[in-house]
């Protein structure tokens, strides 16, 4: 499948220099690659400690109670 795509790109190129640029771009390493060709990972997501999780659960419960009151009242 890659060779078919490469052939289509080659056919669309205006000259040999364009074909070489296209091949260089096609076979270049991913842009997200860091030093040494290794991918750079995004930092891990922020984590909640137990008290933060309990506070979030209490907030959600309060919002849920508010919304339930609107539906039935």
PDB file of N, CA, C and O in Angstrom, chain B, residues numbered from 101:
ATOM      1  N   UNK B 101       0.827  -1.184   0.000  1.00  0.00           N
ATOM      2  CA  UNK B 101       0.000   0.000   0.000  1.00  0.00           C
ATOM      3  C   UNK B 101       0.873   1.251   0.000  1.00  0.00           C
ATOM      4  O   UNK B 101       0.538   2.248  -0.640  1.00  0.00           O
ATOM      5  N   UNK B 102       1.996   1.195   0.722  1.00  0.00           N
ATOM      6  CA  UNK B 102       2.892   2.344   0.756  1.00  0.00           C
ATOM      7  C   UNK B 102       3.502   2.587  -0.613  1.00  0.00           C
ATOM      8  O   UNK B 102       3.664   3.736  -1.023  1.00  0.00           O
ATOM      9  N   UNK B 103       3.846   1.511  -1.331  1.00  0.00           N
ATOM     10  CA  UNK B 103       4.445   1.695  -2.648  1.00  0.00           C
ATOM     11  C   UNK B 103       3.429   2.292  -3.626  1.00  0.00           C
ATOM     12  O   UNK B 103       3.813   3.055  -4.512  1.00  0.00           O
ATOM     13  N   UNK B 104       2.158   1.965  -3.484  1.00  0.00           N
ATOM     14  CA  UNK B 104       1.134   2.559  -4.342  1.00  0.00           C
ATOM     15  C   UNK B 104       1.001   4.048  -4.049  1.00  0.00           C
ATOM     16  O   UNK B 104       0.856   4.856  -4.966  1.00  0.00           O
ATOM     17  N   UNK B 105       1.050   4.408  -2.771  1.00  0.00           N
ATOM     18  CA  UNK B 105       0.983   5.828  -2.407  1.00  0.00           C
ATOM     19  C   UNK B 105       2.222   6.558  -2.901  1.00  0.00           C
ATOM     20  O   UNK B 105       2.136   7.684  -3.390  1.00  0.00           O
ATOM     21  N   UNK B 106       3.381   5.907  -2.769  1.00  0.00           N
ATOM     22  CA  UNK B 106       4.621   6.525  -3.241  1.00  0.00           C
ATOM     23  C   UNK B 106       4.579   6.729  -4.753  1.00  0.00           C
ATOM     24  O   UNK B 106       5.037   7.757  -5.252  1.00  0.00           O
ATOM     25  N   UNK B 107       4.037   5.767  -5.479  1.00  0.00           N
ATOM     26  CA  UNK B 107       3.926   5.889  -6.931  1.00  0.00           C
ATOM     27  C   UNK B 107       2.998   7.043  -7.305  1.00  0.00           C
ATOM     28  O   UNK B 107       3.286   7.791  -8.240  1.00  0.00           O
ATOM     29  N   UNK B 108       1.899   7.191  -6.591  1.00  0.00           N
ATOM     30  CA  UNK B 108       0.966   8.288  -6.869  1.00  0.00           C
ATOM     31  C   UNK B 108       1.613   9.637  -6.585  1.00  0.00           C
ATOM     32  O   UNK B 108       1.421  10.596  -7.332  1.00  0.00           O
ATOM     33  N   UNK B 109       2.385   9.705  -5.496  1.00  0.00           N
ATOM     34  CA  UNK B 109       3.074  10.953  -5.160  1.00  0.00           C
ATOM     35  C   UNK B 109       4.131  11.262  -6.211  1.00  0.00           C
ATOM     36  O   UNK B 109       4.287  12.413  -6.618  1.00  0.00           O
ATOM     37  N   UNK B 110       4.866  10.224  -6.655  1.00  0.00           N
ATOM     38  CA  UNK B 110       5.883  10.412  -7.695  1.00  0.00           C
ATOM     39  C   UNK B 110       5.258  10.906  -8.993  1.00  0.00           C
ATOM     40  O   UNK B 110       5.819  11.770  -9.666  1.00  0.00           O
ATOM     41  N   UNK B 111       4.104  10.362  -9.342  1.00  0.00           N
ATOM     42  CA  UNK B 111       3.432  10.782 -10.576  1.00  0.00           C
ATOM     43  C   UNK B 111       3.003  12.244 -10.509  1.00  0.00           C
ATOM     44  O   UNK B 111       2.978  12.934 -11.528  1.00  0.00           O
ATOM     45  N   UNK B 112       2.668  12.713  -9.319  1.00  0.00           N
ATOM     46  CA  UNK B 112       2.204  14.094  -9.167  1.00  0.00           C
ATOM     47  C   UNK B 112       3.360  15.089  -9.092  1.00  0.00           C
ATOM     48  O   UNK B 112       3.151  16.295  -9.227  1.00  0.00           O
ATOM     49  N   UNK B 113       4.583  14.589  -8.876  1.00  0.00           N
ATOM     50  CA  UNK B 113       5.741  15.486  -8.756  1.00  0.00           C
ATOM     51  C   UNK B 113       6.062  16.118 -10.105  1.00  0.00           C
ATOM     52  O   UNK B 113       5.911  15.497 -11.157  1.00  0.00           O
ATOM     53  N   UNK B 114       6.507  17.366 -10.045  1.00  0.00           N
ATOM     54  CA  UNK B 114       6.814  18.095 -11.277  1.00  0.00           C
ATOM     55  C   UNK B 114       8.184  17.741 -11.845  1.00  0.00           C
ATOM     56  O   UNK B 114       8.368  17.751 -13.062  1.00  0.00           O
ATOM     57  N   UNK B 115       9.145  17.431 -10.982  1.00  0.00           N
ATOM     58  CA  UNK B 115      10.494  17.098 -11.439  1.00  0.00           C
ATOM     59  C   UNK B 115      11.160  16.150 -10.451  1.00  0.00           C
ATOM     60  O   UNK B 115      10.576  15.792  -9.428  1.00  0.00           O
ATOM     61  N   UNK B 116      12.393  15.745 -10.768  1.00  0.00           N
ATOM     62  CA  UNK B 116      13.111  14.791  -9.917  1.00  0.00           C
ATOM     63  C   UNK B 116      13.391  15.366  -8.532  1.00  0.00           C
ATOM     64  O   UNK B 116      13.352  14.635  -7.542  1.00  0.00           O
ATOM     65  N   UNK B 117      13.671  16.660  -8.450  1.00  0.00           N
ATOM     66  CA  UNK B 117      13.926  17.290  -7.153  1.00  0.00           C
ATOM     67  C   UNK B 117      12.686  17.204  -6.265  1.00  0.00           C
ATOM     68  O   UNK B 117      12.795  16.953  -5.065  1.00  0.00           O
ATOM     69  N   UNK B 118      11.529  17.410  -6.845  1.00  0.00           N
ATOM     70  CA  UNK B 118      10.272  17.299  -6.087  1.00  0.00           C
ATOM     71  C   UNK B 118      10.060  15.863  -5.617  1.00  0.00           C
ATOM     72  O   UNK B 118       9.604  15.635  -4.497  1.00  0.00           O
ATOM     73  N   UNK B 119      10.392  14.890  -6.476  1.00  0.00           N
ATOM     74  CA  UNK B 119      10.275  13.485  -6.077  1.00  0.00           C
ATOM     75  C   UNK B 119      11.172  13.185  -4.884  1.00  0.00           C
ATOM     76  O   UNK B 119      10.751  12.493  -3.957  1.00  0.00           O
ATOM     77  N   UNK B 120      12.406  13.696  -4.894  1.00  0.00           N
ATOM     78  CA  UNK B 120      13.334  13.475  -3.782  1.00  0.00           C
ATOM     79  C   UNK B 120      12.814  14.119  -2.495  1.00  0.00           C
ATOM     80  O   UNK B 120      12.905  13.519  -1.423  1.00  0.00           O
ATOM     81  N   UNK B 121      12.270  15.333  -2.592  1.00  0.00           N
ATOM     82  CA  UNK B 121      11.707  15.993  -1.408  1.00  0.00           C
ATOM     83  C   UNK B 121      10.528  15.196  -0.861  1.00  0.00           C
ATOM     84  O   UNK B 121      10.386  15.035   0.351  1.00  0.00           O
ATOM     85  N   UNK B 122       9.688  14.703  -1.760  1.00  0.00           N
ATOM     86  CA  UNK B 122       8.537  13.903  -1.334  1.00  0.00           C
ATOM     87  C   UNK B 122       8.983  12.629  -0.623  1.00  0.00           C
ATOM     88  O   UNK B 122       8.420  12.269   0.411  1.00  0.00           O
ATOM     89  N   UNK B 123       9.992  11.943  -1.168  1.00  0.00           N
ATOM     90  CA  UNK B 123      10.495  10.714  -0.536  1.00  0.00           C
ATOM     91  C   UNK B 123      11.099  11.013   0.828  1.00  0.00           C
ATOM     92  O   UNK B 123      10.894  10.264   1.784  1.00  0.00           O
ATOM     93  N   UNK B 124      11.849  12.120   0.916  1.00  0.00           N
ATOM     94  CA  UNK B 124      12.458  12.486   2.199  1.00  0.00           C
ATOM     95  C   UNK B 124      11.382  12.738   3.247  1.00  0.00           C
ATOM     96  O   UNK B 124      11.531  12.333   4.400  1.00  0.00           O
ATOM     97  N   UNK B 125      10.310  13.398   2.859  1.00  0.00           N
ATOM     98  CA  UNK B 125       9.216  13.672   3.797  1.00  0.00           C
ATOM     99  C   UNK B 125       8.452  12.394   4.148  1.00  0.00           C
ATOM    100  O   UNK B 125       8.043  12.197   5.293  1.00  0.00           O
ATOM    101  N   UNK B 126       8.265  11.532   3.150  1.00  0.00           N
ATOM    102  CA  UNK B 126       7.515  10.295   3.365  1.00  0.00           C
ATOM    103  C   UNK B 126       8.230   9.360   4.334  1.00  0.00           C
ATOM    104  O   UNK B 126       7.590   8.714   5.163  1.00  0.00           O
ATOM    105  N   UNK B 127       9.547   9.288   4.231  1.00  0.00           N
ATOM    106  CA  UNK B 127      10.309   8.349   5.057  1.00  0.00           C
ATOM    107  C   UNK B 127      10.993   9.012   6.245  1.00  0.00           C
ATOM    108  O   UNK B 127      11.814   8.379   6.909  1.00  0.00           O
ATOM    109  N   UNK B 128      10.676  10.260   6.523  1.00  0.00           N
ATOM    110  CA  UNK B 128      11.257  10.961   7.673  1.00  0.00           C
ATOM    111  C   UNK B 128      10.689  10.374   8.962  1.00  0.00           C
ATOM    112  O   UNK B 128       9.565   9.871   8.973  1.00  0.00           O
ATOM    113  N   UNK B 129      11.466  10.436  10.058  1.00  0.00           N
ATOM    114  CA  UNK B 129      10.936   9.956  11.341  1.00  0.00           C
ATOM    115  C   UNK B 129       9.776  10.840  11.793  1.00  0.00           C
ATOM    116  O   UNK B 129       9.664  11.981  11.345  1.00  0.00           O
ATOM    117  N   UNK B 130       8.922  10.337  12.662  1.00  0.00           N
ATOM    118  CA  UNK B 130       7.781  11.130  13.139  1.00  0.00           C
ATOM    119  C   UNK B 130       8.241  12.440  13.761  1.00  0.00           C
ATOM    120  O   UNK B 130       9.310  12.505  14.368  1.00  0.00           O
ATOM    121  N   UNK B 131       7.442  13.466  13.611  1.00  0.00           N
ATOM    122  CA  UNK B 131       7.809  14.784  14.137  1.00  0.00           C
ATOM    123  C   UNK B 131       7.829  14.808  15.660  1.00  0.00           C
ATOM    124  O   UNK B 131       8.512  15.643  16.254  1.00  0.00           O
ATOM    125  N   UNK B 132       7.103  13.919  16.288  1.00  0.00           N
ATOM    126  CA  UNK B 132       7.044  13.894  17.750  1.00  0.00           C
ATOM    127  C   UNK B 132       8.276  13.229  18.353  1.00  0.00           C
ATOM    128  O   UNK B 132       8.401  13.134  19.574  1.00  0.00           O
ATOM    129  N   UNK B 133       9.176  12.774  17.503  1.00  0.00           N
ATOM    130  CA  UNK B 133      10.364  12.095  18.018  1.00  0.00           C
ATOM    131  C   UNK B 133      11.273  13.096  18.719  1.00  0.00           C
ATOM    132  O   UNK B 133      11.532  14.184  18.205  1.00  0.00           O
ATOM    133  N   UNK B 134      11.743  12.722  19.874  1.00  0.00           N
ATOM    134  CA  UNK B 134      12.645  13.569  20.649  1.00  0.00           C
ATOM    135  C   UNK B 134      14.083  13.207  20.358  1.00  0.00           C
ATOM    136  O   UNK B 134      14.373  12.632  19.309  1.00  0.00           O
ATOM    137  N   UNK B 135      14.984  13.529  21.256  1.00  0.00           N
ATOM    138  CA  UNK B 135      16.391  13.212  21.053  1.00  0.00           C
ATOM    139  C   UNK B 135      16.611  11.707  20.950  1.00  0.00           C
ATOM    140  O   UNK B 135      16.030  10.931  21.709  1.00  0.00           O
ATOM    141  N   UNK B 136      17.435  11.313  20.023  1.00  0.00           N
ATOM    142  CA  UNK B 136      17.712   9.890  19.857  1.00  0.00           C
ATOM    143  C   UNK B 136      16.590   9.141  19.159  1.00  0.00           C
ATOM    144  O   UNK B 136      16.599   7.910  19.139  1.00  0.00           O
ATOM    145  N   UNK B 137      15.622   9.852  18.584  1.00  0.00           N
ATOM    146  CA  UNK B 137      14.521   9.208  17.884  1.00  0.00           C
ATOM    147  C   UNK B 137      13.445   8.660  18.792  1.00  0.00           C
ATOM    148  O   UNK B 137      12.522   7.995  18.321  1.00  0.00           O
ATOM    149  N   UNK B 138      13.542   8.922  20.084  1.00  0.00           N
ATOM    150  CA  UNK B 138      12.535   8.426  21.028  1.00  0.00           C
ATOM    151  C   UNK B 138      11.364   9.390  21.084  1.00  0.00           C
ATOM    152  O   UNK B 138      11.537  10.608  21.026  1.00  0.00           O
ATOM    153  N   UNK B 139      10.187   8.835  21.196  1.00  0.00           N
ATOM    154  CA  UNK B 139       8.994   9.678  21.304  1.00  0.00           C
ATOM    155  C   UNK B 139       8.948  10.332  22.677  1.00  0.00           C
ATOM    156  O   UNK B 139       9.300   9.729  23.690  1.00  0.00           O
ATOM    157  N   UNK B 140       8.510  11.566  22.677  1.00  0.00           N
ATOM    158  CA  UNK B 140       8.403  12.315  23.925  1.00  0.00           C
ATOM    159  C   UNK B 140       7.010  12.084  24.486  1.00  0.00           C
ATOM    160  O   UNK B 140       6.013  12.345  23.814  1.00  0.00           O
ATOM    161  N   UNK B 141       6.942  11.597  25.710  1.00  0.00           N
ATOM    162  CA  UNK B 141       5.649  11.349  26.345  1.00  0.00           C
ATOM    163  C   UNK B 141       5.139  12.615  27.003  1.00  0.00           C
ATOM    164  O   UNK B 141       5.916  13.377  27.579  1.00  0.00           O
ATOM    165  N   UNK B 142       3.836  12.842  26.921  1.00  0.00           N
ATOM    166  CA  UNK B 142       3.278  13.965  27.670  1.00  0.00           C
ATOM    167  C   UNK B 142       3.361  13.659  29.163  1.00  0.00           C
ATOM    168  O   UNK B 142       3.408  12.492  29.555  1.00  0.00           O
ATOM    169  N   UNK B 143       3.378  14.681  29.986  1.00  0.00           N
ATOM    170  CA  UNK B 143       3.439  14.423  31.426  1.00  0.00           C
ATOM    171  C   UNK B 143       2.187  13.676  31.879  1.00  0.00           C
ATOM    172  O   UNK B 143       1.121  13.850  31.289  1.00  0.00           O
ATOM    173  N   UNK B 144       2.302  12.848  32.918  1.00  0.00           N
ATOM    174  CA  UNK B 144       1.122  12.110  33.387  1.00  0.00           C
ATOM    175  C   UNK B 144       0.045  13.068  33.894  1.00  0.00           C
ATOM    176  O   UNK B 144       0.331  14.173  34.355  1.00  0.00           O
ATOM    177  N   UNK B 145      -1.176  12.617  33.794  1.00  0.00           N
ATOM    178  CA  UNK B 145      -2.301  13.443  34.230  1.00  0.00           C
ATOM    179  C   UNK B 145      -2.222  13.691  35.735  1.00  0.00           C
ATOM    180  O   UNK B 145      -1.683  12.882  36.490  1.00  0.00           O
ATOM    181  N   UNK B 146      -2.764  14.815  36.141  1.00  0.00           N
ATOM    182  CA  UNK B 146      -2.780  15.141  37.573  1.00  0.00           C
ATOM    183  C   UNK B 146      -3.626  14.107  38.303  1.00  0.00           C
ATOM    184  O   UNK B 146      -4.668  13.678  37.807  1.00  0.00           O
ATOM    185  N   UNK B 147      -3.176  13.721  39.460  1.00  0.00           N
ATOM    186  CA  UNK B 147      -3.896  12.711  40.240  1.00  0.00           C
ATOM    187  C   UNK B 147      -4.470  13.339  41.496  1.00  0.00           C
ATOM    188  O   UNK B 147      -3.910  14.276  42.063  1.00  0.00           O
ATOM    189  N   UNK B 148      -5.593  12.800  41.909  1.00  0.00           N
ATOM    190  CA  UNK B 148      -6.243  13.268  43.132  1.00  0.00           C
ATOM    191  C   UNK B 148      -5.811  12.400  44.299  1.00  0.00           C
ATOM    192  O   UNK B 148      -5.679  11.183  44.170  1.00  0.00           O
ATOM    193  N   UNK B 149      -5.594  13.034  45.425  1.00  0.00           N
ATOM    194  CA  UNK B 149      -5.389  12.240  46.631  1.00  0.00           C
ATOM    195  C   UNK B 149      -6.775  11.889  47.185  1.00  0.00           C
ATOM    196  O   UNK B 149      -7.789  12.281  46.609  1.00  0.00           O
ATOM    197  N   UNK B 150      -6.819  11.166  48.278  1.00  0.00           N
ATOM    198  CA  UNK B 150      -8.100  10.691  48.806  1.00  0.00           C
ATOM    199  C   UNK B 150      -9.012  11.846  49.201  1.00  0.00           C
ATOM    200  O   UNK B 150     -10.212  11.802  48.929  1.00  0.00           O
ATOM    201  N   UNK B 151      -8.467  12.872  49.837  1.00  0.00           N
ATOM    202  CA  UNK B 151      -9.321  13.987  50.262  1.00  0.00           C
ATOM    203  C   UNK B 151      -9.845  14.760  49.052  1.00  0.00           C
ATOM    204  O   UNK B 151     -10.982  15.232  49.066  1.00  0.00           O
ATOM    205  N   UNK B 152      -9.038  14.892  48.019  1.00  0.00           N
ATOM    206  CA  UNK B 152      -9.498  15.567  46.805  1.00  0.00           C
ATOM    207  C   UNK B 152     -10.603  14.791  46.119  1.00  0.00           C
ATOM    208  O   UNK B 152     -11.564  15.377  45.620  1.00  0.00           O
ATOM    209  N   UNK B 153     -10.469  13.469  46.093  1.00  0.00           N
ATOM    210  CA  UNK B 153     -11.496  12.629  45.483  1.00  0.00           C
ATOM    211  C   UNK B 153     -12.802  12.703  46.269  1.00  0.00           C
ATOM    212  O   UNK B 153     -13.883  12.758  45.683  1.00  0.00           O
ATOM    213  N   UNK B 154     -12.699  12.704  47.600  1.00  0.00           N
ATOM    214  CA  UNK B 154     -13.903  12.799  48.424  1.00  0.00           C
ATOM    215  C   UNK B 154     -14.583  14.149  48.239  1.00  0.00           C
ATOM    216  O   UNK B 154     -15.811  14.220  48.206  1.00  0.00           O
ATOM    217  N   UNK B 155     -13.802  15.218  48.118  1.00  0.00           N
ATOM    218  CA  UNK B 155     -14.383  16.542  47.896  1.00  0.00           C
ATOM    219  C   UNK B 155     -15.086  16.598  46.545  1.00  0.00           C
ATOM    220  O   UNK B 155     -16.161  17.184  46.425  1.00  0.00           O
ATOM    221  N   UNK B 156     -14.480  15.989  45.529  1.00  0.00           N
ATOM    222  CA  UNK B 156     -15.102  15.960  44.210  1.00  0.00           C
ATOM    223  C   UNK B 156     -16.393  15.153  44.238  1.00  0.00           C
ATOM    224  O   UNK B 156     -17.387  15.555  43.632  1.00  0.00           O
ATOM    225  N   UNK B 157     -16.390  14.019  44.933  1.00  0.00           N
ATOM    226  CA  UNK B 157     -17.605  13.209  45.050  1.00  0.00           C
ATOM    227  C   UNK B 157     -18.708  13.969  45.774  1.00  0.00           C
ATOM    228  O   UNK B 157     -19.875  13.870  45.394  1.00  0.00           O
ATOM    229  N   UNK B 158     -18.360  14.725  46.809  1.00  0.00           N
ATOM    230  CA  UNK B 158     -19.355  15.513  47.538  1.00  0.00           C
ATOM    231  C   UNK B 158     -19.932  16.602  46.641  1.00  0.00           C
ATOM    232  O   UNK B 158     -21.135  16.865  46.667  1.00  0.00           O
ATOM    233  N   UNK B 159     -19.072  17.231  45.851  1.00  0.00           N
ATOM    234  CA  UNK B 159     -19.536  18.278  44.939  1.00  0.00           C
ATOM    235  C   UNK B 159     -20.481  17.686  43.895  1.00  0.00           C
ATOM    236  O   UNK B 159     -21.519  18.275  43.593  1.00  0.00           O
ATOM    237  N   UNK B 160     -20.131  16.535  43.347  1.00  0.00           N
ATOM    238  CA  UNK B 160     -20.997  15.896  42.358  1.00  0.00           C
ATOM    239  C   UNK B 160     -22.325  15.464  42.970  1.00  0.00           C
ATOM    240  O   UNK B 160     -23.372  15.583  42.333  1.00  0.00           O
ATOM    241  N   UNK B 161     -22.284  14.966  44.193  1.00  0.00           N
ATOM    242  CA  UNK B 161     -23.522  14.566  44.868  1.00  0.00           C
ATOM    243  C   UNK B 161     -24.423  15.770  45.091  1.00  0.00           C
ATOM    244  O   UNK B 161     -25.639  15.671  44.926  1.00  0.00           O
ATOM    245  N   UNK B 162     -23.843  16.908  45.465  1.00  0.00           N
ATOM    246  CA  UNK B 162     -24.631  18.125  45.678  1.00  0.00           C
ATOM    247  C   UNK B 162     -25.259  18.594  44.366  1.00  0.00           C
ATOM    248  O   UNK B 162     -26.427  18.982  44.337  1.00  0.00           O
ATOM    249  N   UNK B 163     -24.485  18.557  43.285  1.00  0.00           N
ATOM    250  CA  UNK B 163     -25.032  18.954  41.984  1.00  0.00           C
ATOM    251  C   UNK B 163     -26.125  17.990  41.547  1.00  0.00           C
ATOM    252  O   UNK B 163     -27.139  18.412  40.990  1.00  0.00           O
ATOM    253  N   UNK B 164     -25.927  16.705  41.795  1.00  0.00           N
ATOM    254  CA  UNK B 164     -26.924  15.706  41.435  1.00  0.00           C
ATOM    255  C   UNK B 164     -28.223  15.938  42.195  1.00  0.00           C
ATOM    256  O   UNK B 164     -29.310  15.825  41.628  1.00  0.00           O
ATOM    257  N   UNK B 165     -28.110  16.261  43.472  1.00  0.00           N
ATOM    258  CA  UNK B 165     -29.286  16.542  44.295  1.00  0.00           C
ATOM    259  C   UNK B 165     -30.020  17.768  43.766  1.00  0.00           C
ATOM    260  O   UNK B 165     -31.249  17.787  43.699  1.00  0.00           O
ATOM    261  N   UNK B 166     -29.256  18.789  43.390  1.00  0.00           N
ATOM    262  CA  UNK B 166     -29.867  20.000  42.831  1.00  0.00           C
ATOM    263  C   UNK B 166     -30.624  19.680  41.550  1.00  0.00           C
ATOM    264  O   UNK B 166     -31.763  20.110  41.370  1.00  0.00           O
ATOM    265  N   UNK B 167     -29.991  18.926  40.667  1.00  0.00           N
ATOM    266  CA  UNK B 167     -30.632  18.598  39.396  1.00  0.00           C
ATOM    267  C   UNK B 167     -31.841  17.693  39.598  1.00  0.00           C
ATOM    268  O   UNK B 167     -32.844  17.846  38.900  1.00  0.00           O
ATOM    269  N   UNK B 168     -31.767  16.768  40.524  1.00  0.00           N
ATOM    270  CA  UNK B 168     -32.901  15.880  40.795  1.00  0.00           C
ATOM    271  C   UNK B 168     -34.073  16.683  41.349  1.00  0.00           C
ATOM    272  O   UNK B 168     -35.224  16.378  41.037  1.00  0.00           O
ATOM    273  N   UNK B 169     -33.808  17.694  42.156  1.00  0.00           N
ATOM    274  CA  UNK B 169     -34.859  18.545  42.701  1.00  0.00           C
ATOM    275  C   UNK B 169     -35.560  19.332  41.617  1.00  0.00           C
ATOM    276  O   UNK B 169     -36.763  19.576  41.710  1.00  0.00           O
ATOM    277  N   UNK B 170     -34.836  19.731  40.598  1.00  0.00           N
ATOM    278  CA  UNK B 170     -35.440  20.483  39.490  1.00  0.00           C
ATOM    279  C   UNK B 170     -36.351  19.601  38.654  1.00  0.00           C
ATOM    280  O   UNK B 170     -37.377  20.062  38.155  1.00  0.00           O
ATOM    281  N   UNK B 171     -35.982  18.335  38.498  1.00  0.00           N
ATOM    282  CA  UNK B 171     -36.778  17.429  37.668  1.00  0.00           C
ATOM    283  C   UNK B 171     -38.093  17.055  38.339  1.00  0.00           C
ATOM    284  O   UNK B 171     -39.124  16.953  37.676  1.00  0.00           O
ATOM    285  N   UNK B 172     -38.058  16.852  39.648  1.00  0.00           N
ATOM    286  CA  UNK B 172     -39.266  16.382  40.337  1.00  0.00           C
ATOM    287  C   UNK B 172     -40.102  17.531  40.887  1.00  0.00           C
ATOM    288  O   UNK B 172     -41.295  17.366  41.140  1.00  0.00           O
ATOM    289  N   UNK B 173     -39.484  18.689  41.071  1.00  0.00           N
ATOM    290  CA  UNK B 173     -40.207  19.775  41.726  1.00  0.00           C
ATOM    291  C   UNK B 173     -40.845  20.738  40.855  1.00  0.00           C
ATOM    292  O   UNK B 173     -41.474  21.682  41.334  1.00  0.00           O
TER     293      UNK B 173
END
